[in-house]
Amino acid sequence: MRKIGLILFAAVTFAVAAGDPPGLVQWTSSELLGLDGQLAQKLSPQKVAHQPLRDFGTHSATMVHRQGDGEAEVHEKVSDVFIVRSGEGTLVVGGKVIGGKNTEPGEIRGKSIQGGVSKKIAVGDIINIPVNTPHQTLVRPGQRITIFVVKVKAP
């Protein structure tokens, strides 16, 4: 019996000492909620604030808080996965970016989208936006939205 106790103690001690596997990251709900509140206090003149969380090489994570419309965007080598954390808005996808300009390699931004499809988005929604797909997040006056964004690099 004592031998089993020692083996169990050694196993628990090793598990605690070993820690998390390399690359494992957990953002708790309370941490993200706190970050949401912080971002709401750091709005740019365009009524947006973002906080990069981690770049893993093949993908990255960012929190984005909006209290106004975003620019139209196209990522030539990155797909976006949106996880709506709070608030609501409208996501316009597809169509053509109006006034699009390259802002950095593989990134196009513009004023709006013509011919896209509008989708209401709200807390709990998860949206995959494929590579080369125009998209724009719209937020009506008085509304807000916070999105956990995973950017997945194309192979």
Number of C-alpha atoms within 10 A of each C-alpha: 6 7 8 9 10 11 12 12 12 12 12 12 11 11 11 10 9 9 9 10 7 6 7 7 9 7 8 9 10 9 10 15 14 11 17 23 12 14 20 20 10 13 16 13 8 12 16 20 20 21 15 12 14 12 12 10 8 11 15 16 18 16 22 22 27 26 23 21 21 20 19 24 26 28 21 17 16 22 20 21 18 22 20 22 23 18 18 22 24 18 19 21 23 18 15 19 25 13 12 18 14 12 11 8 9 12 16 20 22 20 15 23 22 14 11 18 13 15 12 12 20 18 15 13 14 16 14 13 19 18 16 17 19 25 28 24 23 25 20 12 9 7 13 20 25 30 25 23 23 21 21 19 16 12 6
